Amino acid sequence: MDEKSNSRLLLALLMGLLVGVIVLQYVCPGTDCKLKLRLNPSSRWGIRNRGPLSSTARDTYIVEDGALSRFVPRFNFTTDDLKRRVDFNIKGDDVIVFLHIQKTGGTTFGRHLVRNIQLERPCDCQAGQKKCTCYRPSKRETWLFSRFSTGWSCGLHADWTELTSCVPSRMDTERQSKMLKVPSRNYYYITILRDPVSRYLSEWRHVQRGATWKASLHVCDGRAPTLAELPSCYLGDDWSGCSLEEFMDCPFNLANNRQTRMLADLSLVGCYNVSTMSEQERGATLLESAKHNLKGMAFFGLTEFQRKTQYLFERTFRLSFITPFTQLNGTRAASVEVGPEVWQRIRELNRWDVELYEYARDLFLQRFQFARQKEHRQAQRHRQQERQRLHSRGQQRAVLQRPKSHLPPAPTQGRWDGNKEKKQGQFWDPENSSVGDYLVNVEQW
């Protein structure tokens, strides 16, 4: 009897645990809960990495599908800054240039560009090959400059400084070789950004497994940096097996503020020669340049908001993806547990990236709100026009159905029978009808 009771109790406990896991996954899907528990110092569940409250901890939009009603903009942007819809001509000479920053989810987004867009002439992606051929509908010329279409033509993970000086010459080489007149092109730069702490931890894990990016050129003002300007953080072939402390201790580590550096005009600070100005002045200059370039890009997305990234890209370029973007359920950065001191030190090492990301996130969400509000206003106008059209048609029909006699109709005895007139087609007000009510109460955002 005791064994049966114990078995039933064990079974009940297992069932309760299973139900709890299912409820947790439903309430907090994806990596958001993991990040909140591991990186959020204000967690109330007794996690050991306690620390000061951050903007990420106060963020009410960590779960992407959460409402934006509580979003309070911090930065003032003009309508031109928020209105992002370019006249991309894929049949002409326009080119989309993807600036791929390491460990921001750019590989996934890059594959979306070559494999997941509805095109008149889809990219030709052969099995076993990383690069795809993305020709325009009417000619053998690519419309996309990215890792998966043209390879690393301007260097491995080329930054803003490299791409803006390299891409035009690379794109026009074939035309010049054929002695064709090179028309003026429109280059639409795009990129993806990520939360700085998560991106930094992800890069450390990647370097720990042997990644080096040695092939990166880092060309600025026509030359690559010298070894004295850009020393190496390791002596061997790679830095595999390095600890997080070692990774953070190297003062020449390009992982520090990588997003700011890759989006800024490095010529403004003497490229990689750090002796031209103080560290504070250099960082402030790079940050302002990165903000300026990011705001002027045709499009940028955020790793933490996949669906909104898809929405803004489709609206900006008038291109549609075949399958929707999905938020990853797990990342290498999410599996890293850090204490409050380490977490704070990573933010300090990436203080320019932290400021850049806050700026980018604010601009991104304002653009999303602006686009959605405009979309709903257009839908509302369309519904009003449709109601007016139906109302006008109803009035015309009523006029046609009136008797030809010029005399007014005989008054009816008693109260006016509105239902009878509606049945006869003499009166129909869509504003007060069930159809009107339905149109008015269509999904509100």
Summary of the structure (lengths in Angstrom):
residues: 445
radius of gyration: 29.4
end to end distance: 58.7
largest distance: 104.6
contacts: 1182
relative contact order: 0.12
helix: 46%
strand: 6%
